[in-house]
Amino acid sequence: MLGISGDSSGKQKKFQDKYDLPYTLLADDSRKVCEAFGVIKEKNMYGKKVKGIARTTFVIGPDGKIKHIFNNVKAEDHALEVLEYLKGAA
């Protein structure tokens, strides 16, 4: 399992340590990976349109192909949602 965000590697490390995350976080401060996966979206921030990273989860199979995409992810209960998907996909 990997997590990727547009934050710097230093911010990623602090976040990982703070929440004791058991998986690797990758920094994509150039946003090249986000662009490649199509998760840079137009958003409204305080009534202003801005481009930002849409929180998205990709389930990638052993063959390297995307098996499922969860769009507009909300952190709360998302891990359970993914776990349920994986149990049904097995």
Secondary structure, 3 states (H helix, E strand, C coil): CEEEECCCHHHHHHHHHHHCCCCEEEECCCCHHHHHCCCEEEEEECCEEEEEECCCEEEECCCCCEEEEECCCCCCCHHHHHHHHHHHHC
